[in-house]
Amino acid sequence: MEVVKLNKKEHKELIADIYRLCFAAPFTSESFQYYLNCDDLWEFVWGVFDHGLLVSSYIAYEGAVKARQVPFRVNYFDGFVTRPGYRNRGLGRLMFENQRKVAAEKGIRLFALDPFKNAYYRKFGFEDALDALRIKIPMRNLSRQKEPGLYRMEVRAAYNSEIAEKAVRESVQREWEEGFYNPMKIPESYFTGTFKNKEWKICILRDGEETVQGVLLYSIKDRDLTVYRMSFFDLKAILTYREFLSQFRDQVDTIKFFKAPPDFPLDLFADSYHSGSSRLEVRHYPTRMMQILDIGFVLEKLLRKGQRAPFSFTIRFIDPLIEQNNQTLHLSNKEIREQPDALPDIEIAVRDFVPVMTGKSSVSELFAKGKARVPGCDNPPWNRDKYPSVIRELDAVFPPMITHNCEYCF
C-alpha cells in the first residue's frame, strides 16, 4: 500500500465517493461541493491506495490554535476515513506516521482533531484537550426577564451573505486577539463553507457605533431552534441573545445549543431547570483531542520564564510513539534543560499532559488517577491536602482554565 498526496483534478470524486461510502451522510449539498472545489483544501489531503483503489484518506490542514492564550501552529485532522474491508489493518497508524514526517519538515509540533471515538485516537497519542456543553432548553423554561439597553440585533440569512461573512470575520478576529477560549485559525474552504448552507441564519449584535459585539449562527426546523455557533465578549451580549431567543416563543418548542462553552451562564437563561414535565438538559463532553509532537518546545512556549514565583522540579516524560518526547526535563522559572540522568520528581506520559497543556485538567487530577507518578506515592491519597509538594507546585504553574474551541466552521 502507498501513501499519496491527493489533488483536486485527479482525486476529488474519489474523496466524495469514499465519504459517501463510510459516513452516514449523502454529501450532495452545495456547501460540500463548494468545500471540495476550494483550492486551499487540497494542500493538505493524503490517501492510501491499494492496487489503484483509494482505501483510506485524511485532511491535515495547517492552522493555528491557542492554548493558555499562547499561539501554536497545528495540523488539524479532518475527513479521517478508512474503507470497510480495510479497517483494523494499521492504516490509521500509517497515516499518522506519514503526517508526523510532514509536520516535522514544516516545524509543526501539535496535532488536533475532533473525535468520533476518543478511545480509538488515544492509541495514536491523542488525548482530550478541550470541552463543550450541549444544551437543550425547553422554551417554557427560558427566562422572561427583560433588560434595558441591549445591543441592536440584525438578523439575516447566512447563505451567500457578504454582510454576514464580514461580521463573522470581525468576531473571529476579535476572539483570536482578546478572547479567552481556544480559537483556531482555519482555511478559507472551511470558513466560507459556512455561508453555503441555505437553512442557516445569523443574528449579528452591534453597538451604537455599529461595531460587531457578537454573532449567533442558527437554524429552525420542526419547532427546534439550533444554535450552531455563537460569540460574545460581555454580559450585554449574553443578555441580548436571551432576548433574541425569547422572541421565538410561538414558533419554537426547544432551543438547542450544539456547542456552548463550559462557563455558559445557564442561570441567566433559564428560570428553572424543571418546569412541570419539561426539563433542561446539559451534556458536558470533550470536543477536541490533541497530540504533542515535541514536549520540550511546548513547555518552552507555555512557561514564559521569569514571570512567575520561583519554582524548580524535574519531570520525566514518556511517549511510546515519539522517541524524541522521551525526555527528563528540569523546569524552573529561569530555564528548561534536559537532565537525562536525574532522578525525577514526577513522571508523566506526554499524552496525559495534553489536558494540562490546555488547562482542561490539572496535575492534581492526573495524580489522583495514577497518571502522574511521584516516587514513593504508588497509591495516591484522595485527600488533596496530603498531596506531595511537587503536585501543588505544578498546579500553580499550570492552573486549570476554561477550555472551548469556538471557531466558526463545519
N, C-alpha and C positions, 0 to 999 in steps of 0.2 A: 504494500500500500504506500501511496505517495502523498505528502502534504504539499499543496499547490496554492499559490496566491491567486485568487479569483479576480476576474474583471467583468465589467458590466456587459460588454459586447458579446462575450462568449458564454457567460455563466448566469446571466440574470434569470432566465427562465428555469434553469436548474435549481437555483435558490428558491424561487417561488414554488416549484414542484415539491421539493423536499420539505418545505414549511407546511404545505397543504397536507402532505402525507403524514407528518409527525405531530402536528399541533391541531387542537380542536377548534379550528377557525378556517373559513373559506379563503381568506387572503385575496379577496377580489375588490376591495374598496379602493376608492380614489386615493385615499391617504397612503395605502400600502403601495400602490403603483407609483405614486409620487416619490415615496421613500426609496424604492428600487431604482428610480431613474436619476436620483441625485448623484452627481459625480463624486462628491466628497465621501459618500458612504463607502465607495469601492476601494478606498485607500487601505481599508482595514479588514477585508474579507478573505478568509482562508478556508480551504476544504480538503478532504481526504478522498481520493479516488481509488477504486478497486476495479481493475480491468475496464476503465472508462466510465464507471458508474460513480456518481457523487454519493458517498455513503455517510459523510459527516461534514459539518461546517460550523463556523463561528465568525462573528464580527468582534473585533477588539479595537474599537476606536480610541484614539488618543485624546484625552481631555485633561481637565484639572479639577481637583477636589480639595476642599478644606477640611482639615481635622484639627480640632482645638484652635481654630482660626488661622492655622498655618497652611499655605497652599502647597499641594503636591501635584506633579504630573502623574497621570494614571492611565492605564489601559482598562477600559470598561468592556466586559464581555456581554454580547447580546446575540440572540438567534443561535444559541448553542444547541445543536441538534444532531442526532445520530439515527440513521435509517433503521427501522425494525429489521431484525435478522443479522444486524452487525453490532448490536449492543452487548455489553459485558465482554468486549474483546480488547479493552485497553485503549480505545480511540480517544476517550476523554483525556487520559494521561498524555497520550501522544500530542494532542493539540495544545494542551497547556505547556508542555515542554517546548513545543515549537514557539509559542508566543513569549516564553521566558527568554529565549535566544534573541528574538526580535526586540523585546523590551531592553535587554542588556545593550544591544547595539545603539538604541536611541536614548539611553540614560534614564529609563523609566524604572522606578523602584516600587511600584504599587499596582496591584490588580484590584478590580472591583466588579461585582455582578449583583443582580437582583435574583435570588434563587427561587427555583420551583421546588427544590428538595434540599434542605440545608445539610442533611447528613451526607448526601452524595458529594457535595462540594468540599466538605471537611476532609475527605480523602485526599484532596489535591492541595491542601494547605490553606483553605479559606476558613474564616470564622465570622460570626455575626458581628457587625460593626455599627449599624445604625438602626433606629427604632421608628415605629409609627403607630398611630391608633387608627382603627377602623370603627366608625361610629354610626349608629342608627338612632335618630331622634324622631319619635312619633310627633306629628305636628301638634297634637294636643298637649304635649309636654314642653313645647317651645315657649320660652318666656314671653310674656306680653308687656314687659316693662318698656317704657319709652324713655328716650334720652334726647335732649335738645342739642343742636349744634353739630350734627353729624356731617360726614363728608358727602359731597354730591355723588349720586350713583348714576353711572352711564352704562346702559345695557345694550349690547349688540350681539348679532350673530358672529361667531368667531370665523366662520368659513370665508376664506379669501379676503379677510378684512385687514387693510393696511393700518387702520387706526387701532384695531385690537392687537395686531402684531407689534406695533410701535409701543403701545402701553405695556405689553408683557416684557419687551426688551428693556424698557426703563426699570421695571420692577425687578427683573432678573439681575441687572447690573447693580442695582442698589442692594439686593440680597447678597451679592458677592462682596461688595465693598463694606457693608456695615451690618449685615445680618449676623446672627449668632448660631444659626443652624449649620448644616454641612452642604452647601451648594456645590454643584458640579457644572463645569463648562462642557457643553455638548456640541456635536457637529450640527451644521445648518440643516442637514437632512432630517435630523431628529426634531429640531426646534420648529422649523417651518411646517413639518408634517402635522403639527398640532392644529394648523389652520386649514386643513383639508378635510375636516370632518363636518358634514352638513348638520349634524344633530347638536353640536356643541355651541353653547352661548357663553357670553363673557360679561361680567359686571366689573366695571372699572371705577375705582374710587378716586376722586380728585378733590383737592383742597381749593381754597379761594384763588390761588394763583395758578390753577389748572395743573399742578404737579400731581403725578400719579402716586397715590398713597396705599394702593392695594389692588390686586387683581384676583378675581374668582372665576374659574372655568367650570361650567356645569352643563347638565342636560336634564330634561324632564321626559319620563316615559312611564306609562302605566301607573300614574299618580305617585311616582317616586322621583324626587329631585336628588340627583347625584352630583356632589361636589368633587371634581377630579383634582384640582389644584387650587391653592389659594396662597396669597402673600399678604402680610400685614406687618406694620412696623410700630404700631402704638395701639393703645386701648381704644381710641376713637374708631380705628378701622375695624376692630373686632365688633364693637357695638353697632357699627354701620352694617356689617354683614348680618348681624342678628335682625336688624330692622328690614333689610332686603329680603331675607328668607321668610320673615313673618308675613310678607305681602302675598304669599302663595297659599294661604290657609284654605281657600276654597278650591284650589287646584291640585293640592298635593296632600297625601296622607303621611308620607315619611321622608325625612331628609337623611341622606346617606353621605357621609364623608368618606371618600375612597381612601384617602391617606392624609391624616391630620398629625400635627406634631405632638409628642408626648406631653407637652406642657399646655395643651389647648385648654382654655378655661371653660369647661363644661358647665360649671356652676353659674356662669353668666348666660348660658344659652338655655338651660332647662330649669323650669320652675320646680320640678321634682323628677326623680328617677323612676317613680311609679305613679301612674295616674289611672286608677281603675284597672282595666285589663291591659293597658298599654305600658310598655317597659322600654326604657332607654338601654341600648346595648353598646358595650365598648369592648373591643378586642385589641390587645396590645401585642404586637408581633415584630420580629426582626425583619426589616425591609431591604437591607443590603448587607452583603458579605464582602470582605476584603482579604487580600493576601499581601504580606510584607515580603518583598524580594531582597531587601538589604536593610537589616535591622540597625546596623551602625549608622547608616545615612538617615533613617527615620528619627533615631534618637538625637542626632546632631541638630536636626531641624526643630524638634519639639522642645528641647531643653532650654534654649535661649539663655545660655550660660551667663552668670553674673547678675541676673535679675531676681534671684530668689535667695531665701535664707540658706546658709551653708548646709550642704548635705554631702554624704560620701558613702557609697556602698558598691559592692561588686555583684554583678548578675551573670550567671551562666545561661546563655540562650541555646535552645536545642531545636533543630529543624531537620527531620529525616528526608526532606525533599530537596532542600537547597543547601549545599555544603558550606557556602560562604557565610551562612547565617549561624553556623555553629561556632559561637564566639563566647569568650569570657570577657566582659567589659566592666571597667571601673568607671562609675558615673559620679561626678561631683558638679558643683555649681561653677567650677573653673574649667573642667575639661572632661572629655571622654577618651579613654585609651584602652587598648587591649592588654589584658593580663592573663595570657593563656595558662600559666601555671599556678595562678592564685586560687585559694580556697574561696568559693563564692559565698556570699551572704544569703543568696536565694537563687533558685533555678526555675526558669520559666520557658515553656515551649513558645516559639515565635508565633505560632498560630494562636495560642491563648492570649498573647499580648495584644492582639488586634483590637479587642473591645476596650482595652486600657488606652491604647493609642488614640482612639476616637473620643473617649470619655463615656462610652456606653456602660462600662463596668469599672471596678476598682481592683487594685491588687488585693485588698481585703477579701473581696468576693472570690477571687481566684484561690486565695489561700484557704478559705473556708471550704471550697470544693476540692481541695487537694491538687489544684492546678498550678499553684505557686509553692514550691517546696523549699522549706527552710531547714538546714541541718539541725537535727535533734528534735524536730517537731513533725514527726510522722503522722500523728493524729491531732489535727488542729482543734483547739477548743472552740466551742460555739459562742463563747463569750468574747466579744471583741476587745474588752478591756485587758484580756490576757494574751493578746497577740504580741509577737516579737516586735522589737522597736523598728526593725527594717521594714516591716509591713506598714507601720504608721508613717514612717518617713516617705515611703513610696506613694502612699495615699496623698500626702501633702504635695508631692512633686507632680503627680498625675491625678488630680481630683476628678470625680465624676462630673459629667456635663450633660445637658440636654442634647441628644443626637437625633437628627432627622434629615433625610435627603429631600430637598424642596424644589428640585428643578422641574421645569415645565416640559414634559415630553411623554410620549407613549410608544 
